[in-house]
Amino acid sequence: MRVLSGIQPTGRFHWGNYFGAIKQYIELQHEHDGYYFIADLHALTTIREPAEIRANVKDAALDLLALGLNPDKATLFVQSHIPEVSELYWILMTGTPLGLLERCVAFKDKEARGIKADAGLFTYPVLMAADILAYDSQCVPVGEDQNQHIEVCRDLARSFNAHYGETFVMPSARIVKDTAKVPGTDGQKMSKSYGNTLGLFEDAKELRKKIMRIKTDLRPMEDAKDPDTDHLYQLYSLFASDEQREEVRALYLKGGFGYGDIKKRLADAADVFLNPLRERRAVLASDEAYVARALDQGAQRARKVAREVLDRVQKACGIK
C-alpha cells in the first residue's frame, strides 16, 4: 500500500509533530511504500522570506532523517522539486466548485482569527489534493483536523473520474487520533502558533529549563490528582516505560508529591530518548552531500510516478 504525507517547514519540529505524525511515518515505512514530502509550497502561504524557507527545508530534512526516516525504504523529497504537482493542481482547480472551498473549516477558522486571507490559503485543499493524487496514494495519515481536506481530495478525484473516466486512485484517510493528546507547556495542544512547544532538537539545558517552567495547578502536595487530566503526566507518558508510567500514576492517585519531582522525571526521560537523536542529527549535519543525495533520489522516484499520473490526467482531459 502506498502511504503519503507531508509536513510544512514552518519552524523546527516539536514533540507534537513527532508523536502526532512523524512517529507514524517511521513505523509505516517498514510495512508500506511510503512517500513523505517537505511541503515548502504550502509554507509560502505563511513565510515570505526566501532565506527562512531554505533554512527550514534543510532543517526539516535533517530532522526527519535523524528521527529515523530511511531514504532507502521511504521516498523523502521536497514538494517544489516535483513540478508535475503544480500542473496537476491547476487541472484540479478548473473543476473545483467554489462552494466546496468556502465550506473548508481550516480556512474559515483562520479567517475568523483575523489571518489575512489570500488565494493560496483559500485553495490550499486543492494543492493538498494534487499532492495526494500525484503519487497514486492509497492511504494518507492525518489528524482529525485535516480529515475534511482528504474528503475534498476524494470529491475532486471522484468528480474527475466520473467526467473523464477512471483516472485517479481513490485515497483513504488514516486518522491519527494521538495528535490532540500532545499538550504544550500551557496545557493546550502543542502548537507553534500558541508558543507552547518543546523542541525535539533543542539544547538539552534549555529544554530542561522549559520543562521546569511548565504551568501546573495550585493544589497542595498532599492532595491526590487525576493523571488522566494532567498535561504534565501526559507529557511524561510519551517517554516513560510502562513500569515508570505506572509508578508515577500511583503517585498521582496517592498524593503527597510535588510537581517539581515529575518535571525532573520528565526532563530525565526526555534526555534519554532525545540525546541519541541529537547526536545522529549532528553527524548528518556534517554530511550535507548525503542529505542532498537523499532528497535528490527521493525527488527522482517521486517525479517518475507523478509524471505517469500527470500524463494520464492530461490525456484524459484532452491536453496531451
Long-range contacts (C-beta under 8 A, 24 or more apart in sequence): 1-32, 1-33, 1-138, 1-139, 2-32, 2-33, 2-34, 2-35, 2-135, 2-136, 2-137, 2-138, 2-139, 3-28, 3-32, 3-33, 3-34, 3-35, 3-137, 3-138, 3-139, 3-140, 3-141, 3-174, 4-34, 4-35, 4-36, 4-37, 4-131, 4-132, 4-135, 4-137, 4-139, 4-140, 4-171, 5-36, 5-37, 5-140, 5-141, 5-142, 6-36, 6-37, 6-38, 6-39, 6-42, 6-79, 6-131, 7-36, 7-37, 7-38, 7-39, 7-60, 7-64, 8-38, 8-39, 8-40, 8-42, 8-43, 9-38, 9-39, 9-40, 9-43, 9-53, 9-56, 9-57, 9-59, 9-60, 10-43, 10-46, 10-47, 10-56, 10-192, 11-56, 11-192, 12-59, 12-63, 12-199, 12-200, 12-201, 12-202, 13-60, 13-63, 13-67, 13-199, 13-200, 13-201, 14-190, 14-192, 14-197, 14-198, 14-199, 14-200, 15-182, 15-190, 15-197, 15-198, 15-199, 15-200, 15-235, 15-238, 16-179, 16-182, 16-184, 16-189, 16-190, 16-191, 16-197, 17-200, 18-67, 18-200, 19-178, 19-181, 19-182, 19-238, 20-143, 20-176, 20-178, 20-179, 20-182, 21-141, 21-143, 21-176, 21-179, 22-64, 22-67, 22-69, 24-141, 24-176, 25-64, 25-69, 25-74, 25-141, 26-67, 26-68, 26-69, 28-141, 29-69, 29-70, 29-73, 29-74, 30-73, 32-139, 33-75, 34-73, 34-74, 34-75, 35-74, 35-75, 35-77, 35-135, 35-137, 35-302, 35-305, 36-64, 36-69, 36-74, 36-75, 36-76, 36-77, 37-76, 37-77, 37-78, 37-79, 37-82, 37-131, 37-302, 38-64, 38-76, 38-77, 38-78, 38-79, 39-79, 39-131, 40-78, 40-79, 40-80, 41-79, 41-80, 41-85, 41-86, 41-127, 42-79, 42-124, 42-127, 42-128, 44-120, 45-118, 45-120, 45-121, 45-124, 58-291, 61-291, 61-294, 61-295, 62-281, 62-284, 62-285, 62-291, 63-200, 63-201, 63-281, 65-281, 65-284, 65-291, 65-294, 66-201, 66-277, 66-278, 66-280, 66-281, 66-284, 67-200, 67-277, 71-294, 71-297, 71-298, 75-298, 75-301, 75-302, 76-294, 76-295, 76-298, 77-295, 77-298, 77-299, 77-301, 77-302, 78-295, 78-299, 79-131, 81-295, 81-299, 81-302, 81-303, 82-134, 82-299, 82-302, 82-303, 82-306, 84-134, 84-303, 84-306, 84-307, 84-309, 84-310, 85-127, 85-130, 85-131, 85-134, 85-306, 86-130, 87-310, 88-130, 88-133, 88-134, 88-306, 88-309, 88-310, 88-313, 89-126, 89-127, 89-129, 89-130, 91-313, 91-314, 91-317, 92-126, 92-129, 92-130, 92-133, 92-156, 92-160, 93-123, 93-126, 95-156, 95-159, 95-160, 95-163, 96-123, 96-126, 96-156, 100-152, 100-155, 101-125, 101-126, 101-152, 104-148, 104-149, 104-152, 105-145, 105-148, 106-145, 106-146, 106-148, 106-149, 124-149, 125-149, 125-152, 125-153, 126-152, 126-156, 128-152, 128-153, 129-153, 129-156, 129-157, 132-171, 133-157, 133-168, 133-169, 133-171, 133-309, 134-305, 134-306, 134-309, 134-310, 135-302, 135-305, 135-306, 135-309, 136-168, 136-169, 136-305, 136-309, 137-169, 137-171, 138-169, 138-171, 138-172, 139-171, 139-172, 139-173, 139-174, 140-171, 140-172, 140-173, 140-174, 141-173, 141-174, 141-176, 142-173, 142-174, 142-175, 142-176, 143-175, 143-176, 143-179, 143-180, 144-175, 144-177, 144-179, 144-180, 145-179, 146-173, 147-173, 147-175, 160-313, 160-316, 164-316, 164-317, 165-316, 167-312, 167-313, 167-316, 168-309, 168-313, 181-234, 182-234, 182-235, 182-238, 183-231, 183-234, 183-235, 184-231, 185-210, 185-213, 185-214, 185-215, 186-215, 187-215, 187-231, 198-235, 198-270, 200-274, 200-277, 201-274, 201-277, 201-278, 201-281, 204-271, 204-274, 204-275, 204-278, 207-267, 207-270, 207-274, 208-267, 208-271, 211-263, 211-266, 211-267, 211-270, 212-260, 212-263, 212-264, 212-267, 214-263, 216-259, 221-255, 221-256, 221-257, 221-258, 222-255, 222-256, 223-255, 224-252, 224-253, 224-254, 224-255, 225-252, 225-253, 225-255, 226-252, 227-252, 227-253, 232-259, 232-262, 232-263, 232-266, 233-262, 235-266, 236-262, 236-265, 236-266, 236-269, 239-266, 239-269, 239-270, 239-272, 239-273, 240-265, 240-269, 244-269
